[in-house]
Amino acid sequence: MLLIIAITVHNFPEGLAVGVGYASVEKNGMDIQQAHNLALGIGLQNFPEGLAVSVPLRAAGMSTLQSFFWGQASGMVEPLAGIIGVVCATAVEGILSTALLSPPER
């Protein structure tokens, strides 16, 4: 169970990164192909993560269907985090350049 939680927590910032990537299209010099590449790269590395959850569960005696379900469920947080990433990046877009400026010298 700890492995499922760890992979799920690990997937949350990956989803945020994809969401921010898509929210940055046409801004900050990023185009849609770069956002697709980011999503594809993160998506491809999710296959071994799903296996890392499913295989130990199957070896521990869980049914194939249940272990597959938990492997998939551990990654379901990623699309939700992607939506949060888009919403948050869009919401702070107006103040982001100002917020990233260094404070004035005294």
C-alpha positions, -999 to 999 in steps of 0.1 A, spaced: 0 0 0 29 23 8 42 19 -28 8 29 -43 8 60 -21 44 69 -31 38 65 -68 5 85 -66 22 113 -47 50 112 -72 26 116 -101 9 148 -88 38 172 -97 42 155 -130 6 163 -138 12 199 -126 42 202 -150 21 190 -180 -7 214 -170 17 244 -167 33 233 -200 -1 235 -218 -10 268 -201 23 283 -213 16 276 -250 19 309 -270 34 325 -239 70 325 -227 82 312 -261 66 277 -258 46 262 -286 20 234 -287 46 208 -300 68 214 -269 37 209 -246 29 177 -265 64 164 -262 64 171 -224 31 152 -220 44 123 -242 76 120 -222 59 120 -189 32 96 -203 58 71 -215 76 70 -182 43 62 -165 42 27 -180 71 14 -158 56 32 -128 23 14 -133 43 -19 -136 62 -10 -104 28 -9 -86 11 -38 -104 38 -65 -104 45 -65 -66 8 -65 -59 3 -95 -82 33 -113 -66 17 -107 -32 -13 -127 -43 -37 -100 -55 -57 -109 -86 -45 -97 -120 -75 -74 -124 -70 -58 -89 -33 -53 -94 -40 -37 -128 -66 -15 -113 -42 -2 -86 -15 3 -111 -39 25 -132 -54 42 -101 -19 54 -90 -17 74 -122 -52 88 -122 -41 117 -101 -20 130 -130 -48 143 -153 -64 160 -123 -32 177 -113 -28 187 -149 -61 205 -148 -50 222 -115 -18 232 -132 -36 249 -161 -60 267 -138 -33 279 -114 -9 289 -142 -36 308 -160 -47 325 -128 -13 339 -119 -2 347 -154 -7 384 -150 14 387 -119 40 361 -127 65 384 -144 63 409 -115 65 382 -89 97 368 -104 115 401 -104 142 405 -78 135 431 -51 151 465 -56 185 472 -42 187 493 -11 
